[in-house]
Amino acid sequence: MARIAKSGLEYFPFDIDFFQDIRIRKLIKRQGGKAVTVYTLLLCLIYKNGYYIQWDDELPFIGSEMSGFEEAYISEVIKICLSLGLFDKEIFDKEKVLTSKGIQVRYCNIQRQNKRIGRIDKYAIVDELNQSFKPSSSVEKIHTVKKSTPKHRATSHSEPPAEPAVPTPAPPPSPAPATSDDNTKWLVEFFADNNQENLQLLCKNFGLKPEDIDCLRKLADAVVAEWELSRTTHRDYNDWSRHLISSMRIKKRDSTNHPNNNQPEARAPKRPKSDVQRLNEATERRRKEEQRRTEELKGKSSAEILRQYRERNGLDPGKSIADSLDQSPNTT
């Protein structure tokens, strides 16, 4: 008896540019870093059963039990995910189901890689997904011939019938390199007026002020110029924008660490001091020394001042100052 095919997945890929998605950054901004844990947990529950999960009152409890967060917080994160487009809001309002176009596409791709038939029978967002999983007419014809051909016993003088050759599918076409027109069109879309909020968040993420969008434009122009020289390819605008943000971040970091392109700063040669400058400096040093001594003498008795004078000039305490000065003409 044949085993029932599994509808769920055992794994799903995690994009390294996950945190570059503007929807994920908005989710973290509104609900904190814990919201990513809740969203990832929901993806695991969805892919475990297939490509969608039915909403009910137990789902926030399950999410709370598995993550340790409050049920109200789980419900609030789901609402934000729906408003940001991480889950399809139209299907949720109509069918109370959590799914999205990206989830369904990823589900079908994994099933195809595992050589399984993955069909979106319910809650399909893109109808073209099922068409890529329908067997071709030539393959159907081959299987039909195999089933209708009667079995014959092979003798020592007979040869087994030849198996019909299955046509090898053609490899998918490689993406065409992005032209200057594509880059220009996508740059206009990236810096459009309706994307100002995302650009301001990107400025803040880069350590810039929200109004420094011109700096972002310069970084983007530099990155696109390098892509056109190296003929870098991109599948679509989403792929282009993700790679653009990553390259801009690297270029911004390099410019911050090496502002002058690794060139040492030029130092102005020191000019020799004039005689007037040296005389002024010596006069200022004497004035400060006299001021310091005056501050030391404040509040002291004459005997204490005399004792300090003897010690500083090396005079004999048993003699008078006049006798000591006569014997020490160099004492000042």
N, C-alpha and C positions, 0 to 999 in steps of 0.2 A: 504494500500500500504506500503510495507516495506521501511524503511529508508535506504538511501544509506550509505554504510559503509565508515567511515572516513579513509583516507590513512595516515593522519598526526598524530602526537602524541601530547598529552597535557602536558607531562613532559618527562624528560629523566634524568637518574641518573648521579651524579657527583662524581667521584672517589676521595677519600680523599688523595690518592697518586698521584693526578694529577700533582703536581709540582715536583714529583720525576722522572717523565718521562724525559729521556735525551733529547727527541725531544722538549719538552716544555722549558727545560732549555736552549737549543740552540736558540730557538725562542726568549726568553727573552734576551739572550746575544746579539743577532744580531739586534733586533728591539725594545728592551726595554719592560718594563712592560705593556705598552699600547697594545702590540701585543696580549696579552692574552685576552683582551677585544674584539678585532676584531675576534679572533678565536672562542671565546664563542658565539659571535653574529652570526657568520656563522653557527655554530652548531644549534642554535635556529631556524634560517631560514630554515635549511635543515630538521630538525625534524618536523617543522610545516607543511611541504609539504610531508614528507615521509622519504626517506633515501638518497635523492640527491637534488641538485639544479642546474639548467641550468645557465651556465655563459653567461652574455651579458654585454653590455656597461653600463646598468643601475645599475648593482650590486654594483660597487664601490660607485655610488651616493647614493644608499640606505644605504650602510654601513656607509658612511660619515654623512648622515642625522641622523642616529640613534645613532651614537657614538660621533659625533662632531669632528672627525679627518678628515684630508685632503683625497681627493679621491686617490691622488698619493700614500699616505701612506697605504691606504686600499689595493690597487693593489700590492704594494711591499710586504705586509704581506702575501697575498695569494700566491705570487711566492715563498716566503720562506717556507710556509706551504707545498707547492707541493714538493719542493726540499728536505725537511726533512721527507717526507712520512706521514705527518698528513692528506693529501689528496692524492688519487691515481693519480700519474702523467700520467700513461699510458692511463687511461680512459679520463683524461682531455685533453691530446693532441689529442686523437682520436675523442671524442664526445663532448668536451667542457662542462664537467659535473664535479661538485665537490662532491665527495663521497669517501668512504674508506671501507676497510674490517671491521674495528672496528665499524663504523657507521652502516653498514648493519647488523652485528651480534647483536648489541645493539637494533636496531629497531625490529628485529625478536623476540628477547627475551622479549621485552616489550609487543609486540602484543600477544605473547603466554601467558604471565601473565594476560593480559586483556581478555583472551579467544577469541581472534580475529584471523582470518586467515591472516597472514602477508606473502606476497609473494614478492620475488625479481624478478619481471618480466623483468625489463630493467636494463642494466649496472651491471649485477651480477658479483661479483668478486669471490665468492665461490659458486660453484654449489650445494654443500651439504646443503646450507641453506634451499632451498625449499623442500628437501626431508623430513626434520623433521616436516614440516607443512602439509604433505599429510595425509588424514585420512586413518586409517588402513582398510584392506579388511573386517574384521569382522564388523567394524562400518558401512562401506558402505552397507554391506549385510543387517544389521538391518534396516537401513533407507529404503532400497529397499523393504523389507518385509512389513514395515509399510505403504508405499505408495500403494503397490499392494493389500493389504488385503482389501476386501470390508467391508463397514460399515453395521452392523446389529443393529436393534433396540433391546435394552435389555428389556426382560419381567421380571415379578416378579419372575419367576421360573428359569430364566437363569442367569448365572454369566458372567461378562465381561471377555473377553479374557485376559490372563496373558501377561504382558509386558515382552519382552525378556530382560534379564539382560545384561547390558553393561559391558564388561570386564574392570576391574580397571587396569590402567597402572602401571607397575612395577616402583618402585622408582629408580632414577638414582643411579648407583653404587658410593660409596664413594671413594675418591681418595686414592690410595695406599700411605703409608708413604714413604718419600724419603729415599733411602738407601745411604750407604756410597759411593757406586759407582756413584749414581746420583749427590750427592753433590760434589764429586771429579771432575766429568765431567763438571758440571756447574761452578765450581771454575776456571777450566782451560779456559773455554769459557769466563768467566767474566774478567780474567786477560790476555786475549790473546793479541798478538802484534797489531792486527788490532783494538783494543779497547783502545789504549793508549791515544788518544785524550779525550775520555770520562772519563778515569781514572784521567787524569790531571785536568779536570774540577771538578771532584768529590773531588780531593785533595784541590782545591781552595775553594770549597763549605764548606769543613770541617775545613778550616783555616790552612791547611798545605801548604807546598811548592809543586810545580808541580812535583818535582822529588821524593817526599816522598811516592811513591807507595808501598814501603815495609811496611810502617805503615798501609796502607789500607789492605794489605794482612794479617797482624797480627790480625787486627780487624775482618776481614772476617773469618779467621780460628777460632777465639774465638766464634763468633756467630754460625757458622756451628757446632762446637763441642757441644754447648748448645742445638741446634736443634736435633742432633742425640741422645742426652741423653733423651730429652723430647718427641722424636718421632713426631716432628712437620711435618705436611704435606703441600705440595704445588702442585698446579695443573700442572704447567709447568715452563719453565725457566723464562718467563716474571714475573710470580707471585713470583717465588723464588728470582729473582734479586730485585724486588721492596721491598720485606720484608727484604732482606739482607741490602739494603742501609738504610732503616729506623732503623733497629737494630744497624747497625754500627754507625749511627749518635747518637743514645742514649748512646751507650757504649763510644764513644769518648767524649760526653758531661760529662758523669759521671767521666771518668778518668781525665778530665780537672778540674772539681770542687773538686774532691777528689784524688789528685795525689798519696797519700800514704795510700789509703784505710782507711781513717778516723783515722789513727794512728798519735798521736802528734809527732812532730820532737824531737829527742833526743838532749838535750843540754849538752855540755861539762861542768863539774863542774869547778867553778872558783878557781884558785889557789891563795893562800895568797901571798901578795906582800912581797918581801924581804926588808931588811933594806936599801940596796943600791938603790932599785927602789924608796922607799919612799923619800930618801935623794935627789935623782935626781929630783923627782917631786917637792919637796920643793924649790930646787935651781932654777928650771925652773919658778916656780911661782914668786919668788923674782926678777928674771931677767925681767920677763914681767912687774911686777909692777914698777920697776925702769925705764924701757923703757917708760912706760905710763906716769910717772911723768915728765920724760925728755921731752916728746912730749908736755906736757901741759905747760912747762916753756918756750918753744921756742917762740920768738917774744914778750915776756913780759918784762916790766921794772923791775929794782931792787926793787922799792917801791911796785909794785904789787906782786912780789915774796915774799917780807917780810910780806906783809899783809896776803897773803894766808898761810904762815908758822905760823903766830900768830893764825889765825882762826883754822887751822888744829890741833895745839897742845894746844889750849885753853890758850894762854898767854895774859896778860893784855896789851892792846895797849898803855897805858900811861907809862909803864916802858920799860927799855931797855931789850934786849934779854938776856944779861948777868945776870941782876938782876932777871929776870923771871926764868932763868935756875937755879940760886942759890936757889930760893924758891921752885922750882919744880924739885927735883932730879930725879923723875921717867919719866920726859918728854924726849922723844927721838926726 
